[in-house]
């Protein structure tokens, strides 16, 4: 059986290199037959694509997509650099 | 009698726009002209660096009422269409820096901006050097060449305030939150060394989504990581204080 560290590395590489995602900052953790995705993306469709690519790369694992969608809020307070 | 006024810089990086979020970022820019004098983007405007995404970004930034300056990021290079993407942005009125500089007239002040993508290599004491295999030498010399271009551009520039706009980070402090193992892929101290040598008032960068907003070069120049996930807001606004003096009247346009 392939060590989970190598599977996680392969999934992370797929998320970065797959033309549908190209997402570099996603953390991939594997515990037993469970795969966890964590990180932040800018839209819910990108989150779903990441889950799909992870599933295709490691179809034997149950994918938990815990990625957050971050929506930029209104600009806040100015910073004065003096 | 001299008075003090602020030059307001709105900044963000890593907006990573795609078709599924078309129009959404533009909505956040409504009223930016009341908050800032210029808008700067620190690269990674797209996700995959395709021409379609480049056009989409150009549409989002087109016709803003204040000058817009950008550099590209590593994502914008992914499809080998960085020149075409830059052309799309320029057609939309955006100033695209590629290891060069521009002087923008903001009211009575001349704001100089120097920048480009930057590159990696790591930080003093824990970095790659131009030694060994050709691939490593190429990697380091790419960063060194960029740093040299920025230094020259800064030295030649005549402006009241000078800002450096980069994608990669010049310092470690603004990477705090990222795994230490990937620091050499997130920036290079050579960029900071060049800017410290030539002088500037502020350095803006992106790239490190899990990093921290605020830091400083060894020479004391303020550095801000404006990656959207770091800011958590549409853009930050930094105010540089300018002293108004009679000599400003002599500046040429």
Interface residues (C-beta under 8 A of the other chain):
Chain A: X19 X22 X23 X25 X40 X42 X43 X45 X46 X70 X72 X73 X74 X75 X76 X78 X79 X80 X81 X82
Chain B: X6 X8 X10 X12 X15 X16 X17 X18 X20 X21 X25 X28 X32 X35 X47 X48 X75 X78 X201 X202 X209 X210 X222 X228 X229 X231 X232 X233 X234 X235 X236 X237 X238 X239 X240 X241
